[in-house]
Amino acid sequence: MKSQADALREISEIKQLMERSSRFLSLSGLSGIFAGVYALIAAVIVYFRAYQPDDSIFYRRAYFSENTVKELIFIGIATLVLAISTGLIFSYRKAKKSGEPIWNNSSKRVVFNLAIPLATGGIFSIILLLKGMAIMVAPVTLIFYGLSLVNASKYTFGDIRSLGIGEIILGLLAAYFSGYGLFFWAIGFGILHILYGGIMYYKYER
């Protein structure tokens, strides 16, 4: 007859198997750290390319010519491509180490639920830039990115949901304090990513 300890161990193993089959657990914390570094570098470049000094050392007004808009779109796309590429590399390494396929039903659900709000926010941001409403790009990207993380968190680590909520809050703050959008953008995509990546690495990969 099985002891209570054996029964609890079997229940725990069944729970882990069910979690692995329904959730994508190959996301790497290191990819979050690198994505944050890329975002901070991009924020510094945008700051010196698109902003001019104003009366305050903390507040700068943005001047967006047609060439500047093109540069910003390029910087945004390049940052996204770098972050996604790095994420794929580290996730592949983690999946290979654990002996699990990186492209399965769980990862497909994560990508699908992440991509819809993310792509919508990206297209909306480009439209805002082209229409001369660049001041709203930072809050829009933060809010839509946060929504995409919350949407995808059902199929991966629950920690993603907390990160998404943080991004949404920063996006709303960036919308209210519109002159400091790039500052909030750097915190959301840069510092929060680095903190999240470090926590994820410490909890699941160390």
C-alpha positions in Angstrom: 0.0 0.0 0.0 1.4 3.4 -0.9 2.4 5.7 1.8 1.1 9.3 2.1 4.5 10.6 1.0 4.5 8.5 -2.1 1.0 9.6 -3.0 1.9 13.3 -2.6 5.0 12.8 -4.7 3.0 11.2 -7.5 0.5 14.1 -7.4 3.3 16.6 -7.5 4.8 14.8 -10.6 1.4 14.7 -12.3 1.0 18.4 -11.6 4.4 19.2 -13.1 3.6 17.2 -16.2 0.3 19.0 -16.7 2.1 22.3 -16.2 4.7 21.5 -18.8 2.1 20.4 -21.3 0.0 23.6 -20.9 2.6 26.2 -20.3 5.7 27.3 -22.2 8.5 27.2 -19.6 11.6 27.7 -21.8 11.6 31.5 -21.5 15.0 32.6 -20.2 15.6 35.3 -17.7 18.8 36.2 -19.6 16.8 37.2 -22.6 14.9 39.7 -20.5 18.2 41.2 -19.2 19.6 41.6 -22.8 16.3 43.1 -24.0 16.5 45.7 -21.2 20.0 46.6 -22.2 19.0 47.0 -25.8 16.1 49.2 -24.8 18.3 51.5 -22.7 20.8 51.9 -25.5 18.0 52.7 -27.9 16.6 55.3 -25.4 19.9 57.0 -25.2 20.2 57.2 -29.0 16.7 58.5 -29.4 17.3 61.1 -26.6 20.2 62.7 -28.5 18.8 62.3 -32.0 15.2 63.6 -31.5 15.3 65.9 -28.5 16.7 69.5 -28.0 17.6 71.2 -24.7 14.9 73.3 -23.1 14.8 75.5 -20.0 15.0 72.5 -17.6 17.8 70.0 -17.6 15.2 67.3 -16.9 12.7 68.2 -19.6 13.6 68.3 -23.3 11.3 69.1 -26.2 11.2 66.7 -29.1 11.7 67.9 -32.7 10.6 65.3 -35.3 11.5 66.0 -38.9 10.7 63.5 -41.6 14.2 62.0 -41.4 14.0 61.8 -37.6 10.7 59.8 -37.8 12.4 57.4 -40.2 15.3 57.0 -37.8 13.0 56.4 -34.9 11.1 53.7 -36.8 14.4 52.0 -37.7 15.7 52.2 -34.1 12.4 50.7 -32.8 12.4 47.8 -35.4 16.1 47.1 -34.8 15.6 47.0 -31.0 12.6 44.7 -31.4 14.5 42.3 -33.8 17.5 42.2 -31.4 15.3 41.5 -28.4 13.3 38.7 -30.2 16.5 37.1 -31.7 18.2 37.1 -28.3 15.1 35.7 -26.7 14.9 32.9 -29.3 18.5 32.0 -28.8 18.3 31.7 -25.0 14.9 30.0 -25.1 16.3 27.4 -27.6 19.3 26.8 -25.3 17.1 26.4 -22.3 14.7 24.1 -24.1 17.5 22.0 -25.4 19.0 21.7 -22.0 15.7 20.5 -20.5 15.1 18.1 -23.4 11.9 19.9 -24.5 10.9 21.1 -28.0 10.9 24.9 -28.3 8.0 24.9 -30.8 5.0 23.2 -29.4 1.4 23.9 -28.7 2.3 25.9 -25.6 4.9 28.1 -27.3 2.4 28.6 -30.2 -0.2 29.9 -27.8 2.3 32.3 -26.2 3.4 33.7 -29.6 -0.2 34.1 -30.8 -1.5 35.8 -27.7 1.6 38.0 -27.5 1.7 38.9 -31.2 -1.8 40.3 -31.6 -1.7 43.3 -29.1 2.0 43.7 -29.8 1.6 44.1 -33.5 -1.5 46.3 -33.1 0.5 48.6 -30.8 3.5 48.7 -33.1 1.4 49.6 -36.2 -0.6 52.2 -34.1 2.7 53.7 -32.9 4.0 54.1 -36.5 0.8 55.8 -37.5 1.2 58.2 -34.6 4.7 59.0 -35.7 3.6 59.6 -39.3 0.7 61.8 -38.2 3.0 64.0 -36.1 1.7 62.7 -32.7 5.1 61.3 -31.5 4.4 62.4 -28.0 2.0 59.5 -27.6 4.3 56.8 -28.9 5.9 56.0 -25.6 2.7 55.5 -23.6 1.1 53.5 -26.5 4.0 51.1 -26.8 4.2 50.6 -23.0 0.4 50.0 -22.7 0.1 47.6 -25.6 3.2 45.7 -24.6 1.9 45.4 -21.1 -1.5 44.1 -22.5 0.3 41.6 -24.7 2.3 40.3 -21.7 -0.8 39.9 -19.5 -2.6 38.2 -22.4 0.3 35.7 -22.9 0.9 35.1 -19.2 -1.8 32.4 -19.1 0.5 30.1 -21.2 3.9 30.7 -19.5 5.4 31.9 -16.2 2.9 33.8 -14.0 5.7 36.4 -13.4 5.0 37.7 -16.9 1.7 39.0 -15.7 3.3 41.2 -13.0 5.7 42.6 -15.6 2.8 43.4 -17.9 0.8 45.2 -15.2 4.0 47.2 -14.4 4.3 48.2 -18.1 0.7 49.3 -18.3 1.0 51.5 -15.2 4.1 53.1 -16.6 2.3 53.7 -19.9 -0.6 55.5 -18.2 1.9 57.6 -16.3 3.7 58.4 -19.5 0.4 59.5 -21.1 -0.3 61.9 -18.2 3.3 63.2 -17.9 3.6 63.5 -21.7 6.8 65.5 -21.7 8.7 62.6 -20.0 7.6 59.7 -22.3 11.1 58.6 -23.1 12.0 58.5 -19.4 9.1 56.2 -18.7 9.8 54.2 -21.8 13.4 53.6 -20.7 12.2 52.5 -17.2 9.6 50.1 -18.7 11.5 48.5 -21.5 14.9 48.9 -20.0 15.0 48.8 -16.2 11.9 46.6 -15.6 13.2 44.1 -18.2 16.5 43.8 -16.5 15.0 43.4 -13.0 12.4 40.9 -14.3 15.1 39.0 -16.2 17.3 38.8 -13.1 14.5 37.6 -10.9 13.4 35.0 -13.5 17.0 33.8 -13.8 17.5 33.5 -10.0 14.1 31.7 -9.5 14.2 29.2 -12.4 17.7 28.9 -13.9 20.3 29.5 -11.3 
